[in-house]
Amino acid sequence: MSDVKTTLSAPGEPVGNADDTLKAILPEDPEAGAAVNEEIQQSADEAAPADYTQEIPEAEAGDAEQADELAGLSAAELVERFAQLLDQKPVRTLRQTAEAVKTSFYKLHRASVEAARREFIDNGGAETDFVPEQDPLELRLKDLLKEYRRRRDEFNAADAAEKEHNLEIKLRIIDGIKELTESDETLDTTFARFRELQQRWKETGPVPQERVKDLWENYNLQIDNFYGIIKINKELRDLDRERNLAIKTELCEKAEALMLEPSAVEAFRKLQKLHDEWRETGPTAPEHKEELWERFRAASGRINKAHQEYFDALKSEQVRNLELKTELCEKAEELLAGEQDSRRDWNRASEKLLEIQKVWKTIGFAPKKDNTRIYERFRTACDKFFEAKRNFYASVRDEMDENLRVKIEICEAAEALRDSDEWKKATDELIALQARWKTVGAVSRRRSDEIWKRFRAACDAFFERKAANFASQSDEQEENLRRKTELLEQMEAADIAEGGYEAIKEFQRRWSEIGFVPVRRKEEIRKRYKAAVDNMFNTLRGNERSRSMAGFKEKLAGMKASGDKRLRSERERLYNRVRQLEQDIATLENNIGFFARSKNAEALIADVNEKIERAKREMRDAVEKVRLIDSEEQA
């Protein structure tokens, strides 16, 4: 912080004052008056002015404190706070606040624009096409800053004009005191005018800084000349010094009371006003001069020390802030140096960096000489991280485009099945499409919901139609179950020997005319039907086999009557047939293994099994006939 120098007069400065009882205490004897005047002249010479210079921090410390309070506010809060301060505070106190608001606002504004630009690019936009939106808060801030500068310029112009006017007044006051030293008026009249000029001097405001020293030197010179020429008597000067003693004692008490002020900045500001009053107050008696000054200086020193300690603490806090921000920079740079090979890795790293940025915002300013440097280091690390992230996503964009193409094909296939009435086939194909969908990678976020909703809509439409269709068939299937149950009871009770194969075919025809039954009973009713049919066929086959064997026995009796040669020939024929049937059965059983890998395996295997059963039945009959022949030959 820059320092300014305030010139203060030391104790004993010859700015004289007198009481209104001047006429009552002036000596009547001219000779006595001359003696008194000689003594006053000597006293005035001993009280020659002695100036000193005290260095103090810049007067706008309160303004800097106000600027620190703006840290951490949002852009909207910054604009609103500045508008309030512009309406409530004098414009001369807002210089650093205006700069702090502008700096903080545009830092947030740049971050917002950068975030919008990254989002635009992440959503597929070209970086060169990005145009930030006009921020209404920025427009309002510009208007407020324009109004602030207008008021500041008006204030500065008015302040400069007022100081020039004050300079003219004080120059005229000095000329007036100079004229008093040359006046022939009576002493009481002259001193009254002198007091009036002093009062006007105190009431007149500040002058241009470059004229302060010369002006005060000239003023003090004319005061000295006045005391030397009119030689105010010692009693009058003692009264004036007693009055100055009371004023300076009160100033000491006020300075000491300021040591209890909670705000070191506010105490320092008030102390400057007390120093101004001390300087405006005339000298005291020599015996009180050093004591009073040491008391006032001691209080001032303690307040100055507290003020300096406040700014030292502020500097220490800024050094600590620099350390914390350096740690955050190192963490951001570690994330940048890390290896992110997937979107999950990048998302996790991005979340960590966003948390680091949030912590950064909670930390106050670093020292002025380091603040810009540490911010640029942090911003560079963040920018490079997000640039690397954009490059990664650019590298997988082609993969996402290919995934989108595949998913569009799956959607088209699902939409082609949406109105299908082949429920089983369409269901299997849709399930296969859903399984394929899961194997396809991600697409861009801006198309993800759209393509998923399209695929889901096609699947939902089919399965809703399917559910509605089967719901309408439920009652019909229950009726079919009842009819098939009644038919099974008839089949199980029928005497199949009377109707033969035609009766079985009639039962099968009636069964096939009845539609589907509920799925939960389908397997049960099918097994019962198969058992009933098998039982009827077995019954017929048993009767036929008995008749066939009886006829074969009659045939053997005829063959035996014709000679054993015909019996042996028939036996040979039957034996060869048994061998042939064994080979056929082995071949059919071997073929079942191949059929199991074909598309319609179930139907083919059932047909082969039926052929194997027929061959086995024929082979058993042939073996039985061979045994009958052997029995006839042995008889």
C-alpha positions in Angstrom: 0.0 0.0 0.0 1.3 3.5 -0.9 1.8 6.0 1.9 0.9 9.7 2.0 2.5 12.3 4.3 0.5 14.5 6.6 2.3 17.5 8.0 1.4 18.2 11.7 2.5 21.1 13.8 4.4 20.1 17.0 3.3 21.4 20.4 3.9 25.1 20.9 3.0 26.1 17.4 2.4 29.9 17.5 -1.3 30.1 16.5 -2.5 32.5 19.1 -6.0 32.7 20.7 -7.5 35.2 23.1 -10.6 35.5 25.3 -13.4 37.9 24.7 -12.4 39.6 28.0 -9.5 41.2 26.2 -10.4 44.8 27.1 -10.8 44.0 30.8 -7.3 42.5 31.2 -5.2 44.9 29.0 -3.1 47.3 31.2 -4.2 51.0 31.3 -0.7 52.3 31.8 1.1 52.7 28.4 4.5 52.0 30.0 3.2 48.9 31.6 1.7 47.8 28.3 5.0 48.3 26.7 6.7 46.0 29.3 4.0 43.4 28.8 4.4 43.6 25.0 8.2 43.1 25.3 7.6 39.9 27.4 5.0 38.6 24.9 7.5 39.2 22.1 10.1 37.1 23.9 7.5 34.4 24.5 6.5 34.4 20.9 10.1 34.0 19.8 10.5 31.0 22.1 7.4 29.4 20.5 8.7 29.3 17.0 6.9 26.7 14.8 8.3 23.2 14.6 6.7 20.9 12.0 7.1 17.1 11.8 6.2 14.6 9.2 4.4 11.3 10.0 4.0 8.5 7.5 0.6 6.8 7.5 -1.0 4.2 5.2 -3.2 5.4 2.4 -6.6 6.9 3.5 -8.6 4.5 1.3 -7.9 1.5 3.6 -11.6 1.4 4.5 -12.3 1.2 0.8 -10.0 -1.8 0.5 -11.7 -3.5 3.4 -15.0 -3.0 1.6 -13.5 -4.5 -1.5 -12.5 -7.6 0.4 -16.1 -8.1 1.5 -17.1 -8.6 -2.1 -15.1 -11.8 -2.4 -17.2 -14.9 -2.8 -20.3 -13.1 -4.2 -22.1 -14.3 -7.3 -22.2 -12.1 -10.5 -25.8 -11.0 -9.7 -24.9 -10.2 -6.1 -21.8 -8.2 -7.2 -24.0 -6.0 -9.5 -26.7 -5.6 -6.8 -24.1 -4.8 -4.1 -22.4 -2.2 -6.3 -25.7 -0.6 -7.2 -26.5 -0.3 -3.4 -23.1 1.2 -2.7 -23.4 3.7 -5.5 -26.7 4.9 -4.0 -25.6 4.8 -0.4 -21.9 5.7 -0.3 -20.1 8.9 -1.3 -18.5 8.4 -4.7 -15.1 9.4 -3.5 -15.0 6.2 -1.3 -15.8 3.7 -4.1 -12.7 3.7 -6.3 -11.2 0.4 -5.1 -14.7 -1.1 -4.7 -15.5 -0.3 -8.3 -12.3 -2.0 -9.5 -12.9 -5.0 -7.2 -16.4 -5.4 -8.5 -15.3 -5.2 -12.1 -12.5 -7.7 -11.6 -14.6 -10.2 -9.7 -17.5 -9.9 -12.1 -15.5 -10.4 -15.3 -13.6 -13.3 -13.7 -17.0 -15.0 -13.1 -18.3 -13.9 -16.5 -15.3 -15.4 -18.3 -15.7 -18.7 -16.4 -19.4 -18.7 -17.4 -18.6 -18.1 -21.0 -15.9 -20.8 -21.0 -18.4 -23.3 -19.4 -21.0 -22.4 -22.1 -18.3 -22.8 -24.8 -17.2 -26.3 -23.4 -20.9 -27.4 -23.3 -21.4 -26.2 -26.8 -18.4 -28.2 -28.1 -19.3 -31.3 -26.0 -22.7 -31.3 -27.6 -21.2 -31.5 -31.0 -20.8 -27.8 -31.9 -17.7 -26.4 -33.7 -15.6 -24.2 -31.6 -15.4 -21.5 -34.3 -19.2 -21.4 -34.4 -19.6 -20.6 -30.7 -21.0 -17.1 -30.0 -21.6 -16.3 -26.3 -25.1 -14.9 -25.4 -25.4 -11.3 -24.3 -25.4 -11.2 -20.5 -27.9 -8.7 -19.1 -25.9 -8.5 -15.9 -22.9 -7.3 -17.9 -25.0 -4.6 -19.5 -26.3 -3.4 -16.2 -22.8 -3.4 -14.7 -21.5 -1.3 -17.6 -24.3 1.2 -17.0 -23.5 1.3 -13.3 -19.8 1.9 -14.0 -20.6 4.6 -16.5 -22.8 6.3 -13.8 -20.0 5.9 -11.2 -17.4 7.5 -13.6 -19.8 10.3 -14.3 -20.4 11.0 -10.6 -16.6 10.6 -9.9 -15.7 13.1 -12.6 -18.3 15.5 -11.3 -17.0 15.1 -7.7 -13.4 15.5 -8.8 -14.2 18.6 -10.8 -16.2 20.1 -7.9 -13.6 19.1 -5.4 -10.8 20.7 -7.4 -12.9 23.9 -7.9 -13.7 24.0 -4.2 -10.0 23.6 -3.2 -9.1 26.4 -5.5 -11.8 28.5 -4.0 -10.6 27.6 -0.5 -7.0 28.6 -1.5 -8.2 32.0 -2.6 -10.1 32.4 0.7 -7.0 31.4 2.8 -4.7 33.7 0.7 -7.1 36.5 1.5 -7.0 35.5 5.2 -3.2 35.7 5.2 -3.4 39.1 3.5 -5.9 40.1 6.2 -3.6 39.1 9.0 -0.7 40.9 7.3 -2.9 44.0 7.1 -3.6 43.7 10.9 0.1 44.0 11.6 0.2 47.3 9.7 -3.1 48.6 11.3 -3.3 51.6 13.6 -6.5 50.5 15.2 -6.8 49.9 18.9 -5.6 46.5 20.3 -9.0 45.2 21.2 -10.4 45.9 17.7 -7.3 44.4 16.0 -7.4 41.2 18.1 -11.1 40.7 17.5 -10.5 40.9 13.8 -7.5 38.5 14.2 -9.7 35.9 16.0 -12.3 36.3 13.3 -9.7 35.6 10.6 -8.4 32.5 12.5 -12.0 31.2 12.8 -12.5 31.7 9.1 -9.2 29.8 8.5 -10.4 26.8 10.5 -13.8 26.8 8.8 -12.3 26.9 5.3 -11.9 23.5 3.7 -8.8 21.9 2.2 -6.7 23.4 -0.6 -4.7 21.7 -3.5 -2.1 19.4 -1.9 0.8 21.1 -3.7 0.0 24.4 -2.1 -0.4 23.1 1.5 3.1 23.5 2.7 3.7 27.0 1.3 0.3 28.1 2.5 0.9 27.0 6.1 4.4 28.5 6.2 3.1 31.8 5.0 0.2 31.6 7.5 2.5 30.8 10.4 4.8 33.6 9.3 2.0 36.2 9.4 0.9 34.8 12.8 4.4 35.3 14.1 4.6 38.7 12.7 1.2 39.6 14.3 2.4 38.4 17.7 5.6 40.3 17.3 4.1 43.6 16.2 1.1 44.0 18.5 2.8 42.4 21.5 -0.2 41.0 23.2 0.3 41.1 27.0 1.4 38.0 28.8 -1.9 37.6 30.7 -3.8 37.4 27.5 -1.4 34.8 26.1 -1.7 32.8 29.3 -5.5 32.7 29.0 -5.2 31.6 25.4 -2.7 28.8 26.4 -5.1 27.6 29.1 -7.8 27.3 26.6 -5.5 25.4 24.2 -4.5 23.2 27.2 -8.1 22.2 27.7 -8.6 21.5 24.0 -5.5 19.4 23.7 -6.3 17.5 26.9 -9.6 16.6 25.4 -7.9 15.5 22.1 -5.6 13.2 24.2 -8.7 11.6 25.8 -10.4 11.1 22.5 -7.2 9.5 21.0 -7.0 7.2 24.0 -10.7 6.2 23.7 -10.0 5.2 20.1 -7.9 2.4 21.4 -11.2 0.6 22.3 -12.5 1.0 18.7 -13.2 -2.6 17.3 -12.1 -1.6 13.8 -8.5 -0.7 13.4 -9.2 1.0 10.1 -12.0 3.1 11.5 -9.9 4.1 14.6 -7.0 5.2 12.3 -9.4 7.3 10.1 -10.8 9.1 13.2 -7.2 9.6 14.5 -6.4 11.6 11.4 -9.2 14.0 12.2 -7.9 14.4 15.8 -4.4 15.2 14.3 -6.0 17.9 12.2 -7.7 19.4 15.2 -4.4 19.2 17.2 -2.7 21.1 14.4 -5.4 23.8 14.3 -5.1 24.3 18.1 -2.6 26.9 19.3 0.3 26.4 21.8 0.1 25.7 25.5 2.3 26.7 28.3 5.9 25.4 28.0 5.5 23.3 31.1 2.6 21.3 29.6 4.0 21.2 26.0 6.1 18.0 26.1 3.8 16.1 28.5 0.7 16.7 26.4 2.5 15.9 23.2 4.0 12.6 24.6 0.5 11.6 25.8 -1.1 12.3 22.4 1.8 10.7 20.5 1.6 7.5 22.7 -2.1 7.0 22.0 -1.4 7.7 18.3 1.4 5.2 18.3 -0.8 2.4 19.7 -3.5 3.1 17.2 -1.0 3.2 14.3 0.5 -0.1 15.6 -3.0 -1.8 15.7 -3.6 -0.5 12.2 -0.3 -1.9 11.0 -1.0 -5.2 12.7 -4.3 -5.4 10.9 -2.6 -5.1 7.5 0.2 -7.4 8.6 -2.5 -10.0 9.5 -4.2 -9.4 6.1 -0.8 -10.0 4.4 -0.3 -13.2 6.4 -3.7 -14.4 5.4 -2.9 -13.6 1.8 0.3 -15.6 2.1 -1.7 -18.6 3.5 -4.2 -18.2 0.6 -1.2 -18.4 -1.8 -0.1 -21.7 -0.2 -3.6 -23.1 -0.4 -4.0 -22.1 -4.1 -0.6 -23.5 -4.9 -1.8 -26.9 -3.5 -4.9 -26.7 -5.6 -2.8 -26.0 -8.7 -0.7 -29.0 -8.0 -3.8 -31.2 -7.6 -5.2 -29.9 -10.9 -1.9 -30.5 -12.6 -1.9 -34.1 -11.2 -5.3 -34.7 -12.8 -4.0 -33.3 -16.1 -1.0 -35.7 -16.0 -3.2 -38.7 -15.1 -4.2 -41.4 -17.7 -7.9 -41.3 -18.5 -8.7 -44.0 -21.1 -12.5 -44.1 -20.9 -15.4 -41.8 -20.5 -15.9 -43.0 -16.9 -12.3 -42.1 -16.1 -12.8 -38.6 -17.7 -16.0 -38.1 -15.8 -14.4 -39.0 -12.5 -11.5 -36.8 -13.1 -13.8 -33.9 -14.2 -15.8 -34.3 -11.0 -12.6 -34.0 -9.0 -11.5 -30.9 -10.9 -14.9 -29.2 -10.4 -14.6 -29.9 -6.7 -11.1 -28.3 -6.7 -12.6 -25.2 -8.5 -15.3 -24.9 -5.9 -12.7 -24.9 -3.1 -10.7 -22.3 -5.1 -13.6 -19.9 -5.0 -13.8 -20.1 -1.2 -10.2 -18.9 -0.8 -9.5 -15.2 -0.7 -6.9 -13.2 -2.6 -3.2 -14.0 -2.7 -0.6 -11.2 -2.3 -1.0 -8.7 -5.1 2.3 -9.5 -6.7 1.4 -13.3 -6.8 -2.4 -13.1 -7.3 -2.4 -12.9 -11.1 0.4 -15.5 -11.5 -1.2 -18.1 -9.3 -4.6 -17.6 -11.0 -3.0 -18.0 -14.5 -1.3 -21.2 -13.4 -4.6 -22.7 -12.1 -6.5 -21.5 -15.2 -3.9 -23.0 -17.5 -4.1 -26.4 -15.8 -7.9 -26.4 -16.0 -7.9 -25.3 -19.6 -5.4 -28.0 -20.6 -7.4 -30.6 -18.8 -10.7 -29.8 -20.5 -8.8 -29.5 -23.9 -7.5 -33.0 -23.4 -11.0 -34.2 -22.5 -12.4 -32.6 -25.7 -9.7 -34.3 -27.7 -10.6 -37.7 -26.1 -14.3 -37.3 -26.9 -13.4 -36.2 -30.5 -11.5 -39.5 -30.9 -14.5 -41.5 -29.9 -17.0 -39.5 -31.9 -16.6 -41.7 -35.0 -17.3 -44.8 -32.8 -20.4 -43.1 -31.5 -21.5 -42.3 -35.0 -21.1 -46.0 -36.0 -23.0 -47.1 -32.9 -25.8 -44.7 -33.9 -26.0 -46.3 -37.3 -26.2 -49.8 -35.9 -28.9 -48.7 -33.4 -30.9 -47.1 -36.2 -30.8 -50.4 -38.1 -32.1 -52.2 -35.0 -34.9 -49.7 -34.6 -35.9 -50.2 -38.2 -35.9 -54.0 -37.7 -38.0 -53.6 -34.5 -40.5 -51.3 -36.3 -40.8 -53.9 -39.1 -42.0 -56.4 -36.5 -44.3 -54.0 -34.7 -47.5 -55.0 -36.6 -46.6 -58.7 -37.0 -49.2 -61.4 -36.0 -46.7 -64.2 -35.9 -46.4 -63.9 -32.2 -43.8 -66.5 -31.4 -41.5 -65.7 -34.3 -41.8 -61.9 -33.8 -41.2 -62.3 -30.0 -38.1 -64.3 -30.5 -36.7 -61.8 -33.1 -37.5 -58.8 -30.8 -35.8 -60.5 -27.9 -32.7 -61.1 -30.1 -32.8 -57.4 -31.2 -32.9 -56.3 -27.5 -29.9 -58.6 -26.7 -28.0 -57.1 -29.7 -28.9 -53.5 -28.6 -27.1 -54.2 -25.3 -23.9 -55.2 -27.1 -23.8 -51.9 -29.1 -21.8 -49.1 -27.5 -23.0 -45.6 -26.5 -24.1 -42.8 -28.9 -23.8 -39.1 -28.4 -25.9 -37.7 -25.5 -28.0 -35.5 -27.8 -29.2 -38.6 -29.7 -29.2 -41.1 -26.9 -32.7 -40.5 -25.5 -34.2 -40.1 -29.0 -32.9 -43.4 -30.4 -33.7 -45.3 -27.2 -37.3 -44.0 -27.1 -37.7 -45.0 -30.8 -36.5 -48.6 -30.1 -38.5 -48.9 -26.9 -41.7 -47.5 -28.6 -41.5 -50.2 -31.4 -41.0 -53.0 -28.8 -43.7 -51.8 -26.5 -46.2 -51.5 -29.4 -45.7 -55.1 -30.4 -45.9 -56.6 -26.9 -49.0 -54.5 -26.1 -50.7 -55.9 -29.2 -49.6 -59.4 -28.2 -50.9 -59.0 -24.7 -54.2 -57.7 -25.9 -54.5 -60.6 -28.4 -53.8 -63.3 -25.9 -56.1 -61.7 -23.4 -59.0 -62.0 -25.9 -58.2 -65.7 -26.5 -58.3 -66.6 -22.8 -62.0 -67.4 -22.6 -61.9 -69.3 -25.9 -59.0 -71.4 -24.7 -60.9 -72.3 -21.5 -63.8 -73.6 -23.6 -61.3 -75.6 -25.7 -59.9 -77.1 -22.6 -63.4 -78.2 -21.4 -64.1 -79.8 -24.8 -60.8 -81.6 -25.1 -61.2 -82.9 -21.5 -64.6 -84.4 -22.5 -63.2 -85.9 -25.7 -60.3 -87.5 -23.7 -62.8 -89.1 -21.3 -64.6 -90.6 -24.3 -61.3 -91.9 -25.9 -60.3 -93.4 -22.6 -63.7 -95.2 -22.2 -64.1 -96.3 -25.9 -64.0 -100.1 -27.0 -61.6 -99.6 -29.9 -61.9 -103.2 -31.1 -65.3 -102.4 -32.6 -64.4 -99.4 -34.6 -60.7 -100.2 -35.4 -58.4 -97.7 -37.0 -61.4 -95.7 -38.4 -62.5 -95.0 -34.8 -59.1 -93.8 -33.8 -58.9 -91.5 -36.9 -62.3 -90.0 -36.0 -61.1 -89.2 -32.4 -58.0 -87.6 -33.9 -60.1 -85.5 -36.3 -62.4 -84.3 -33.6 -59.3 -83.4 -31.4 -57.6 -81.4 -34.2 -60.8 -79.4 -34.8 -60.7 -78.1 -31.2 -58.4 -75.0 -30.8 -55.6 -74.2 -28.3 -56.0 -74.6 -24.6 -54.4 -72.3 -21.9 -50.6 -72.6 -21.8 -50.6 -73.7 -18.2 -52.6 -76.8 -19.1 -51.1 -77.4 -22.5 -48.4 -80.0 -21.6 -50.7 -81.9 -19.2 -53.6 -82.3 -21.8 -51.1 -83.2 -24.5 -49.6 -86.0 -22.5 -53.0 -87.4 -21.6 -54.1 -87.3 -25.3 -50.9 -89.1 -26.4 -51.4 -91.7 -23.8 -55.0 -92.3 -24.9 -54.0 -92.6 -28.6 -51.1 -94.9 -27.8 -53.3 -97.1 -25.7 -55.9 -97.5 -28.5 -53.2 -98.3 -31.1 -51.6 -100.8 -28.8 -54.9 -102.5 -28.3 -55.5 -102.7 -32.0 -52.0 -103.9 -32.7 -52.3 -106.6 -30.0 -55.5 -108.0 -31.6 -54.0 -107.8 -35.1 -50.8 -109.6 -34.0 -52.8 -112.4 -32.4 -54.8 -112.9 -35.6 -51.6 -112.6 -37.7 -49.9 -115.4 -35.6 -52.9 -117.6 -35.8 -53.0 -117.3 -39.6 -49.2 -117.9 -39.8 -49.6 -121.2 -37.8 -52.3 -122.4 -40.3 -49.9 -121.4 -43.0 -47.1 -123.5 -41.4 -49.3 -126.6 -41.2 -49.9 -126.4 -44.9 -46.1 -125.9 -45.6 -45.3 -128.9 -43.4 -47.7 -131.1 -45.3 -45.9 -130.1 -48.5 -42.5 -131.0 -47.1 -39.7 -129.5 -44.8 -38.1 -127.7 -47.7 -40.8 -124.9 -47.8 -40.5 -124.5 -44.0 -36.7 -124.0 -44.2 -37.1 -121.6 -47.1 -39.6 -119.5 -45.1 -37.4 -119.6 -42.1 -34.4 -118.3 -44.1 -36.5 -115.5 -45.5 -37.7 -114.4 -42.0 -34.1 -114.6 -40.6 -32.8 -112.4 -43.4 -35.6 -109.9 -42.7 -34.6 -109.8 -39.0 -31.0 -109.0 -40.0 -32.1 -106.3 -42.4 -34.4 -104.7 -39.7 -31.5 -104.7 -37.2 -29.4 -102.7 -39.7 -32.2 -100.3 -40.4 -32.8 -99.7 -36.7 -29.1 -99.0 -36.2 -29.0 -96.6 -39.1 -32.1 -94.7 -37.9 -30.7 -94.4 -34.4 -27.4 -93.1 -35.7 -29.3 -90.4 -37.8 -31.0 -89.0 -34.8 -27.6 -87.4 -33.7 -27.4 -85.5 -37.0 -31.0 -84.4 -36.9 -30.5 -82.9 -33.4 -28.4 -80.1 -35.0 -30.9 -79.2 -37.8 -33.4 -76.3 -37.6 -36.6 -78.5 -37.5 -34.9 -81.2 -35.3 -37.9 -81.9 -33.1 -40.3 -82.9 -35.9 -37.6 -85.0 -37.7 -36.6 -86.9 -34.5 -40.3 -87.7 -33.8 -40.7 -89.2 -37.3 -37.5 -91.3 -37.0 -38.5 -92.6 -33.6 -41.8 -93.7 -35.1 -40.0 -95.6 -37.9 -37.7 -97.3 -35.3 -40.7 -98.5 -33.3 -42.4 -99.9 -36.4 -39.2 -101.7 -37.3 -38.8 -103.1 -33.8 -42.4 -104.4 -33.9 -41.9 -106.0 -37.2 -38.6 -107.6 -36.0 -40.3 -109.0 -32.9 -43.0 -110.6 -35.1 -40.4 -112.1 -37.5 -38.4 -113.6 -34.5 -41.7 -115.1 -33.1 -42.5 -116.7 -36.5 -39.0 -118.2 -36.7 -39.5 -119.7 -33.3 -42.8 -121.2 -34.5 -41.1 -122.7 -37.6 -38.4 -124.3 -35.3 -41.1 -125.8 -33.1 -42.9 -127.4 -36.1 -39.6 -128.9 -37.4 -38.9 -130.5 -34.0 -42.5 -131.8 -33.6 
